[in-house]
Amino acid sequence: MPKIWRIIDLIHWAESYFQEKGFRNPRAEIEWLLRSVLDCSRMDVYLRFEEPLSQSQLETLRTYVKRRLNKEPLQYITGSCDFYGRNYFVNEYVLIPRPETERLVDCTLEKVKEINSPDILDVGTGSGCIAITLGLELKRASIIGLDISDSALRVANQNKKKNSIHNVSFHQIDFLCCLPEGEFDLVVSNPPYVSKLEMSGLMKDVREFEPTLALTDNKDGLTFYRRFAEIGNTLVKKGGSIILEVGAGKHPQKAKSIFEHEGYADIQLLKDFNGDDRILIIGI
């Protein structure tokens, strides 16, 4: 007779197992996987701790654990990621939304307070989490999300359908050589800002699984910032803003200096909740 595995048994086993394998937060690992297998909240995992898993659930969990041991991100294993209090579908074709990017949304919402029906452009939309979040928070806004990747746009449209949102549309455009029609009150972006040199230093979870196209420009990590500086006055309405996420270390100042060199006068670097410069705002 097969062994009966209760939720609590699996938590204890996996916590020890993941710890042996060098994972920093072993309990968080098994909690995430169990939430997906059981389709429940973290709290429910513990409320149901005496519940046994079925054989099919155990098989799914076993597959998940094997994938995680190879350092595949939890979000890709379960096809799920939380962003700004909502759940989004993600896969290997899109960047996993980070908590730091929620700061980008905060800054955008602050900027559009006095605009009645803002037109917003999200460049490099990926999963669509930024565009969809803004669309849900700003019911009277009109939002366009751009991406060069057709596979990423399929994910974005899946998330659009999942959230039943009608004021967001997605389009396939290579932003580095083409522009959408019209002008926008706000342009927001979390562009590829990891330099080619820095790619080898990224964690295996990121380097080997997340899409290279969304991580790096394969140059110095500043290609998109030069493009924004080049076309900012054409793309953004007078009085509008460009709001960009920036990288770590010297990257924020390098990105800022690009806009200074192009003659932009209204430039701010804002910190995230860890005290690091993460958001660059350029007034037009």
C-alpha positions in Angstrom: 0.0 0.0 0.0 1.5 3.4 -1.0 2.5 5.7 1.8 0.0 8.4 2.7 1.5 11.9 2.5 -0.3 14.6 4.4 0.4 18.3 3.6 2.3 18.7 6.9 4.4 15.7 6.2 5.4 17.1 2.8 6.2 20.5 4.3 8.6 18.9 6.9 10.2 16.6 4.3 10.6 19.3 1.6 11.9 21.9 4.1 14.7 19.6 5.1 15.3 18.4 1.5 15.5 21.9 0.0 17.8 23.0 2.8 20.2 20.2 2.1 20.2 21.3 -1.6 21.3 24.8 -0.6 18.0 26.7 -1.1 17.9 29.9 1.1 14.2 29.8 1.9 13.3 26.1 1.9 9.9 26.5 3.5 8.9 29.2 1.0 9.8 26.8 -1.8 7.4 24.0 -0.8 4.7 26.5 0.2 4.7 27.9 -3.3 4.6 24.5 -5.0 1.8 23.2 -2.7 -0.3 26.3 -3.3 -0.2 25.5 -7.0 -0.8 21.8 -6.6 -3.7 22.3 -4.2 -4.9 25.6 -5.9 -5.2 27.4 -2.6 -3.7 30.3 -0.6 -0.7 30.0 1.7 -3.0 30.2 4.7 -5.1 27.3 3.3 -2.0 25.2 3.0 -1.8 25.3 6.8 -5.5 25.2 7.5 -5.6 21.9 5.5 -2.3 20.5 6.9 -3.8 17.1 7.9 -5.2 16.6 4.4 -3.6 13.8 2.3 -2.5 14.3 -1.3 -3.8 12.1 -4.0 -1.4 10.1 -6.2 -1.9 12.5 -9.1 -1.2 15.5 -6.8 2.0 13.7 -5.5 3.1 13.0 -9.1 2.7 16.7 -10.0 4.5 17.8 -6.9 7.4 15.3 -7.6 7.7 16.8 -11.1 7.7 20.3 -9.7 10.4 19.5 -7.2 12.7 17.9 -9.8 12.4 21.1 -12.0 13.1 23.3 -9.0 16.3 21.4 -8.2 17.5 22.4 -11.6 16.9 26.0 -10.5 14.0 26.6 -12.8 12.1 29.6 -11.3 9.0 28.7 -9.2 6.9 31.1 -11.3 7.6 29.2 -14.5 7.1 25.8 -12.9 3.6 26.9 -11.6 2.8 29.3 -14.5 1.9 31.9 -11.9 3.2 35.2 -10.4 1.7 37.8 -8.2 2.1 41.5 -9.1 0.4 44.5 -7.5 -2.0 42.2 -5.6 -3.1 40.3 -8.7 -2.2 37.0 -10.2 -0.6 36.7 -13.7 0.2 33.9 -16.0 3.9 33.7 -16.9 6.1 31.3 -18.9 9.7 31.2 -20.3 8.8 33.8 -22.9 8.4 36.6 -20.5 10.3 38.2 -17.6 9.0 37.3 -14.2 7.5 40.5 -12.6 9.5 41.7 -9.6 8.3 43.6 -6.6 10.6 46.5 -7.5 8.6 47.0 -10.7 5.5 47.8 -8.6 7.3 51.0 -7.7 7.2 51.9 -11.4 3.4 51.5 -11.3 3.2 53.6 -8.1 5.1 56.4 -9.8 3.0 56.3 -12.9 -0.3 56.4 -10.9 1.1 59.4 -9.0 1.9 61.2 -12.3 -1.5 60.8 -13.9 -3.6 61.9 -10.9 -4.4 65.2 -12.6 -5.0 63.8 -16.1 -8.6 62.8 -16.7 -8.2 60.2 -19.5 -4.5 59.6 -20.0 -3.0 57.8 -23.0 -0.2 55.6 -21.7 2.4 53.5 -23.6 4.2 50.5 -22.0 7.3 49.6 -23.9 8.6 46.0 -23.6 5.3 44.9 -22.1 6.2 41.2 -21.7 3.5 39.5 -19.6 1.5 42.7 -19.8 1.5 43.1 -16.0 2.4 46.8 -16.0 -0.1 47.7 -18.8 -2.9 45.6 -17.3 -2.3 46.9 -13.7 -2.5 50.5 -15.0 -5.6 49.7 -17.0 -7.3 48.2 -13.9 -6.2 51.0 -11.6 -7.1 53.8 -14.2 -10.5 52.9 -15.7 -10.5 56.0 -17.9 -7.0 55.5 -19.3 -6.2 54.1 -22.7 -3.1 51.9 -22.6 -1.0 50.4 -25.4 1.6 47.7 -24.6 4.4 47.1 -27.1 6.8 44.1 -27.5 9.0 42.7 -30.2 8.2 39.1 -29.2 5.1 37.5 -30.6 5.4 34.8 -27.9 5.4 37.4 -25.1 2.4 39.1 -26.6 0.5 35.8 -26.5 1.1 35.7 -22.8 0.1 39.4 -22.4 -3.2 38.8 -24.3 -3.8 35.7 -22.1 -3.4 37.9 -19.0 -5.7 40.5 -20.6 -8.4 37.9 -21.1 -7.9 36.6 -17.6 -8.4 40.1 -16.1 -11.4 40.9 -18.4 -9.9 44.3 -19.3 -10.9 46.4 -22.3 -8.8 49.6 -22.1 -5.5 47.9 -22.9 -4.3 46.7 -26.3 -1.0 45.0 -27.3 1.0 45.4 -30.5 4.1 43.9 -32.0 6.6 46.6 -32.7 10.4 46.8 -32.6 10.7 50.0 -30.6 14.3 50.5 -31.5 13.5 51.2 -35.1 9.7 51.9 -35.2 7.2 54.0 -33.2 3.5 53.6 -32.6 1.2 56.3 -34.0 0.2 59.3 -31.9 1.5 61.0 -28.7 1.2 59.8 -25.1 0.8 61.5 -21.7 3.1 58.9 -20.2 5.5 56.4 -21.5 6.6 53.7 -19.1 9.1 50.9 -19.4 11.1 48.2 -17.7 13.6 47.8 -20.5 16.4 45.3 -20.9 19.1 47.0 -18.8 21.6 44.2 -18.0 24.8 44.7 -19.9 26.3 41.8 -21.9 29.2 41.8 -19.5 27.0 41.4 -16.5 24.9 38.5 -17.9 27.4 35.8 -16.7 27.1 37.1 -13.2 23.4 36.6 -12.9 21.9 33.8 -10.8 21.3 30.6 -12.7 17.5 31.0 -12.1 17.6 34.2 -14.1 20.5 33.6 -16.6 19.4 30.2 -17.9 15.6 30.5 -17.7 14.4 34.1 -18.2 14.3 35.4 -21.8 17.6 37.0 -22.8 15.7 39.4 -25.0 14.0 40.9 -22.0 17.1 41.0 -19.8 19.9 42.5 -22.0 20.5 44.6 -25.1 23.7 42.5 -25.6 25.7 45.7 -25.3 26.1 48.1 -22.4 22.6 48.0 -21.0 21.8 51.5 -22.1 20.5 51.1 -25.7 16.8 51.6 -24.8 17.6 54.7 -22.7 19.3 56.3 -25.7 16.3 55.5 -27.8 13.9 57.1 -25.3 16.1 60.2 -25.1 16.2 60.3 -28.9 12.4 60.2 -29.4 11.0 61.5 -26.1 9.9 64.8 -27.4 8.2 63.2 -30.4 6.4 60.4 -28.5 5.4 62.2 -25.3 3.0 65.2 -25.1 4.2 68.5 -23.7 3.8 68.2 -19.9 4.0 64.4 -20.0 6.6 62.1 -18.6 8.8 59.1 -19.4 9.1 56.7 -16.4 11.8 54.0 -16.6 13.1 51.3 -14.3 16.9 51.3 -14.0 19.5 48.8 -12.9 21.9 48.5 -10.0 25.3 50.1 -9.3 26.3 52.8 -11.7 23.5 52.2 -14.1 21.0 54.8 -12.8 23.5 57.6 -13.1 24.6 56.5 -16.6 21.0 56.4 -17.7 20.3 59.8 -16.2 23.4 61.3 -17.9 22.1 60.2 -21.3 19.0 62.4 -20.9 21.1 65.3 -19.5 23.3 65.1 -22.5 20.3 65.3 -24.8 19.1 68.5 -23.1 16.3 67.2 -20.9 16.1 69.5 -17.8 13.4 67.9 -15.6 15.0 64.6 -14.5 14.5 62.7 -11.2 15.9 59.5 -9.8 13.6 57.9 -7.2 14.5 55.2 -4.8 12.7 51.9 -4.2 11.7 50.6 -0.8 15.3 49.3 -0.2 16.7 52.7 -0.7 18.2 52.0 -4.1 17.8 54.3 -7.2 15.4 52.3 -9.3 13.1 54.7 -11.1 14.1 57.5 -13.6 11.4 60.1 -14.4 11.9 62.5 -17.3 9.6 65.4 -17.7 8.8 66.6 -21.2 
